[in-house]
Amino acid sequence: MSFIQLGMPFAVVNLGLTVARETGKEGGEIRPPVVAGKFYPESAAVLKSAIEKFMQNAAPAQALTPLAIVVPHAGYIYSAQICADGYNQVRSGAYEVVVIFGTNHTAPDLRKIAIYPGAGFRTPLGTVPVDEKVVAALIAASPDCKADKAPHVREHSIEVQIPFIQVLFPQAKIVPAIVGAADIALYTRFGAALAKVLKGKRALIVASSDLSHYPSAADAEMVDRKTLAAAASLDPTMLRDTIQTQMARRIRGLDTCACGEAPIMAAMEAAKALGATGGKVVSYAHSGDIAIGDRERVVGYGAVVFTAGLEKGNTAAEMPAAAGQTLSPTDKKALLAFARETITGYLTTQTVPLPRGFGPAALETRGVFVTLKKRGNLRGCIGRMTPDRPLANLVGAMALQAAFEDPRFAPVTLKELPDLEIEISVLTPMQPVSGPGAIVVGRDGVLLNKRGRSAVFLPQVAPEQGWGRDEMLDHLAMKAGLPTEAWKEGSQFSTFQALVFGEADSE
């Protein structure tokens, strides 16, 4: 089972797909889905369930009169929670038309705004109609627009927005528009034209954009927060200058600050023409925050709302934990629930949850193991001694690996979930010891190293198996691929302790 097949955090330039022509009832062309099963689930039931779950966990609404949102367009497994946060800002609107500004990944010569001239966009959830009257009016009103199907054929940035619109606004029509070069003067003209065309309509504007591409997690967090602050300013010049300044720093791995700079600028100008007076950053994450993510090479995702109304309140930011925080019973229960939700989500919706809402202790950087047992028998156990992310994030990652990547077992199935018990072992830092005599069975976990081979046992392993120290070390040597008594000479030992808690403890 390959995690990466379920979602793609990176821009796709050419999917190599052959797209069959499809027409609607009135003869207009229907654009078929091209990234279903790649960026989002291809089963209608699974797709709808995934969106509903993300919306349940979405950040609360922050503005009274929202006019436009900025949301990401990566694979749902990476970015859909941030996307849901953005859509939750406008969820109560009974929109009749949604204008979607897509990023241009596939038409390098596009300089204007290419509006899809067909009858609709189809996804596994059905076909959402294009508002052909608005399209015609826009093309007539603005020389900066053109009817052009070609840039839409393989473009994913608009397509991934459609299922959210279908679930949240089933009566709405869409205006799919791919935005070319980042030309502020063009967007100012276009915003005025769009405002006139939409006058009197219940309309929403959606800008589809990811943030930084491929820096480390730490660099992405720094760069993306500056980009998001500039986006929330409603000032395209500030956004452009912020991006140029960040790119000039030549940060390692940073290919772009916004894979959708042009759509954001277009949404800014259109929102201002419709009466927007300010913007607010709703939420942020990057692909390294997700259980399957690599923190050395990430893509950033943010949600922003442009509004003409007052803010309802602020989303509380999760603050870094001070070292040595103690996990409370509430923390333990939340971590266990998150581990189960991660495994369940992967099996049922082909997505995983974004860790959020945890207390400071659960955000401290700590090593952890996640153990799965089935009717008392081991069903999977994987952990990380040296942590590279906050505890809550690492719990999700280790839960997935224990369920699907422990080489000793077949991947966990949905049918098995009711019979699984989850146990979490939060580790203290590893400390070298002088030899076997310093190891206390039942208190210490042990890491053995010899001749390039290593193995580790958690503190609870020996008592559960009824082993004394020497018997435990015999088994540890065998686990490392060494003879049973090889630990007696030339071996290095490190010990650690663990805070162990499981679902059975909270029943």
C-alpha angles and dihedrals in degrees: 000000000000117000095199092062089067096062142001122217094189134077115264113215100180123011093185092229130153108220117204118219114251128182134202130229093277093047097258117136120261117212108225122216114270102178101041106129090023108056096016138007116289093209111091093215094048092045094051091046091051093051093046091051093050090048091052089057096041125129113262122262113277105186136055098211110028117182104171141009136203113217135167128256107204126117111305093240088065108030112015095098091058088044089053090050088058095046091048088065089065101028095113093056117107093214123187095188133026118196110206119199107203129197117248108240100149111034109063094177095056111118101158133050112283112208119196108246098197133099102257154329120255126209131165086276093061136264124318112203124237113235094240093181092058090045092053092046092050094050090049093047100043128047086196090071129073136179104246126155098181100079090051099053097087101010113125102185094082097035095059090056094055099076091054090051092047093052098041103033107025093166096051127106121212139227107205111202126174112206120219127195121004096254112159094193091053092051092049090055093043093048091056092049093047092049090055093048092048095045110131093012127112094241137170128194120211122191112199112211141140120204131225119003124218108341121127118279093256093050092045092053091053097044097041096052090055091048092049093049089052091048091052090053091075086224113122091193091056090049092049093047093046092052093047091050092050093047091049089061089069094221111194112266095002108138097164139354094215127019088202106035090142096051090049091052091047091050091049093055095041092049092050090050088053092051106272114157102179149003136227133201106233103183145336140202138147134219091262090065091064121089093248096040130120111223094201093065116026143162120220127227129193139173121214130177125206112207145179092202139070122278117261094210145302129285108238112243119226107242124214112264123245113242116268099028113163119234110239124212087258091053092050093049091049093050092049091048091049092051091052093043090052094053093041093048092051092051098043107032104016088239136094130221124254111239109245141143095042125143122248095266091057090053095055115110106254137149116251144181125206116206125193121201129186115204089336096312125111111262100170141337129186131155146159122241095192109047123217099182141027117299096251092052092047092049089059092048094048092045090058093046093047090051099043112014108042100119092212093066142041114253115280115260130215090247091060097053097092090054096049124100118198123214126184125202114195110199136218117222116286116258125194114234131200096244148310092305090069093058117100113201112229094019103056134058111209135218115194123197126184132154093343094311124111143174137175137209124196117234093255096054099081096047091046090053095041093241128155120216098273094045090049091052091048089056091043090054091050090050087056091052094254132123114275097257096036090108091071095077134035096359129133121216133198126182136202138172129232139210101221124195134157144183091263089060092059097048 
